[in-house]
């Protein structure tokens, strides 16, 4: 994945209209997990990349959490 240049986010390689925005989360023990997911800022695109238990998931459906 491209590194941010001059503080900007990398371009989405799927739609080329949005940028990939990093999202963070908390683990089971409350420890922060930096950059757990990256999502495209273009809502029409919907591209996302996520790390769960050491596995990378691409393009999962984005929805609201029940938590």
C-alpha positions as CSV (number, residue, x, y, z in Angstrom):
1,X,0.0,0.0,0.0
2,X,1.3,3.5,-0.8
3,X,2.5,5.6,2.1
4,X,0.9,9.0,2.7
5,X,2.7,11.8,0.9
6,X,2.9,15.2,2.7
7,X,0.3,14.1,5.2
8,X,-2.2,13.0,2.6
9,X,-3.9,9.6,2.3
10,X,-3.2,7.1,-0.5
11,X,-5.5,7.1,-3.6
12,X,-8.0,4.3,-3.8
13,X,-6.7,1.9,-6.4
14,X,-10.2,0.7,-7.2
15,X,-12.1,3.9,-8.1
16,X,-9.3,6.5,-8.2
17,X,-11.8,9.1,-7.0
18,X,-11.5,8.6,-3.3
19,X,-8.6,8.3,-0.8
20,X,-8.1,5.4,1.7
21,X,-8.8,6.5,5.2
22,X,-7.3,4.5,8.1
23,X,-9.6,3.3,10.9
24,X,-8.5,2.1,14.4
25,X,-10.2,-0.1,16.9
26,X,-9.7,-1.7,20.3
27,X,-8.7,-5.3,21.0
28,X,-10.3,-7.8,23.4
29,X,-8.2,-6.5,26.3
30,X,-8.8,-2.9,25.5
31,X,-5.5,-2.3,23.7
32,X,-5.6,0.0,20.8
33,X,-5.2,-1.5,17.3
34,X,-4.0,1.2,14.9
35,X,-5.0,1.0,11.3
36,X,-7.2,-2.1,11.7
37,X,-9.0,-1.1,8.5
38,X,-8.7,1.2,5.5
39,X,-11.9,2.4,3.7
40,X,-12.4,4.5,0.6
41,X,-13.7,8.0,1.2
42,X,-16.0,7.7,-1.9
43,X,-19.2,6.2,-0.6
44,X,-20.1,4.9,-4.1
45,X,-16.9,2.8,-4.3
46,X,-17.1,1.1,-0.9
47,X,-13.7,-0.5,-1.1
48,X,-12.3,-1.6,2.2
49,X,-9.4,-3.6,3.6
50,X,-9.5,-5.1,7.1
51,X,-7.3,-7.1,9.4
52,X,-9.1,-9.7,11.7
53,X,-7.1,-12.1,13.8
54,X,-4.1,-11.7,11.5
55,X,-6.1,-12.3,8.3
56,X,-6.6,-9.7,5.6
57,X,-10.1,-9.3,4.2
58,X,-10.9,-7.3,1.1
59,X,-14.2,-5.8,0.0
60,X,-16.4,-7.0,2.9
61,X,-19.8,-5.4,3.0
62,X,-19.7,-2.2,5.2
63,X,-22.5,-1.9,7.7
64,X,-23.3,-0.5,11.1
65,X,-22.1,-2.4,14.2
66,X,-24.6,-3.8,16.6
67,X,-22.2,-3.0,19.5
